[in-house]
């Protein structure tokens, strides 16, 4: 977890007493404050969700269609595009 000395943003949430107790117990088991534990776990979950958002899942038929399309020869317009000089150079 990256720590920053200049923390200038707050994140608040409302919890039941049971939820707060569970968080406090988990934090204590790791030797952390509740805030440290919550931040660490929130960041891990955020990283996981961001990563998952970039994964494309295909069923068997879609996978077969995709790989079949990759095996097909490229059309002339795509070949021309790939052989052209990039516009950013």
VMD Tcl script that draws the C-alpha trace (Angstrom):
set ca {
  {0.00 0.00 0.00}
  {1.33 3.41 -0.94}
  {1.30 5.95 1.83}
  {1.16 9.64 1.20}
  {2.13 12.25 3.79}
  {-0.09 14.91 2.24}
  {-3.50 13.30 2.65}
  {-6.07 15.92 1.74}
  {-9.18 13.86 1.06}
  {-11.64 12.10 3.36}
  {-13.84 9.07 2.80}
  {-16.64 8.47 5.26}
  {-19.20 5.70 5.53}
  {-21.98 4.80 7.88}
  {-21.80 1.41 9.58}
  {-23.81 -0.60 12.01}
  {-22.14 -1.31 15.33}
  {-21.73 -4.96 14.26}
  {-19.98 -3.95 11.04}
  {-17.66 -1.59 12.92}
  {-16.85 -4.29 15.47}
  {-15.96 -6.76 12.71}
  {-13.68 -4.19 11.06}
  {-12.03 -3.35 14.38}
  {-11.48 -7.06 15.09}
  {-9.97 -7.67 11.65}
  {-7.73 -4.62 11.97}
  {-6.56 -5.68 15.42}
  {-5.72 -9.17 14.11}
  {-3.35 -7.54 11.60}
  {-1.92 -5.01 14.03}
  {-3.46 -2.10 12.14}
  {-5.83 0.70 12.94}
  {-9.33 0.38 11.52}
  {-8.53 3.15 9.03}
  {-5.30 1.46 7.90}
  {-7.05 -1.88 7.52}
  {-10.02 -0.39 5.66}
  {-7.81 1.61 3.30}
  {-5.61 -1.38 2.53}
  {-8.59 -3.60 1.79}
  {-10.47 -0.94 -0.18}
  {-7.44 -0.31 -2.39}
  {-6.94 -4.04 -2.97}
  {-10.61 -4.39 -3.95}
  {-10.40 -1.33 -6.20}
  {-7.33 -2.73 -7.97}
  {-9.08 -6.08 -8.41}
  {-12.23 -4.49 -9.82}
  {-10.28 -2.22 -12.17}
  {-8.31 -5.24 -13.42}
  {-11.49 -7.29 -13.87}
  {-13.06 -4.46 -15.89}
  {-10.32 -4.96 -18.51}
  {-10.92 -8.68 -19.00}
  {-13.15 -9.92 -21.79}
  {-14.82 -13.25 -21.17}
  {-16.10 -15.28 -24.10}
  {-18.32 -18.33 -24.11}
  {-17.18 -21.31 -26.20}
  {-19.01 -20.21 -29.36}
  {-17.73 -16.64 -29.13}
  {-14.17 -17.94 -28.55}
  {-14.42 -20.22 -31.59}
  {-15.73 -17.32 -33.72}
  {-12.93 -15.07 -32.46}
  {-10.13 -17.55 -33.16}
  {-11.63 -18.37 -36.57}
  {-11.60 -14.66 -37.43}
  {-7.94 -14.46 -36.40}
  {-7.12 -17.34 -38.73}
  {-8.72 -15.59 -41.72}
  {-6.43 -13.57 -44.00}
  {-6.49 -9.82 -43.48}
  {-8.50 -7.73 -45.90}
  {-6.71 -5.26 -48.18}
  {-7.73 -2.20 -46.13}
  {-6.30 -3.65 -42.92}
  {-3.11 -4.73 -44.70}
  {-2.75 -1.21 -46.11}
  {-3.32 0.32 -42.68}
  {-0.73 -1.90 -41.00}
  {1.83 -1.17 -43.73}
  {1.35 2.62 -43.56}
  {3.53 4.96 -41.50}
  {1.96 6.00 -38.21}
  {0.59 9.52 -38.15}
  {2.33 10.33 -34.86}
  {5.89 10.05 -36.19}
}
mol new
graphics top color blue
foreach p $ca { graphics top sphere $p radius 0.5 }
foreach p [lrange $ca 0 end-1] q [lrange $ca 1 end] { graphics top cylinder $p $q radius 0.2 }
display resetview
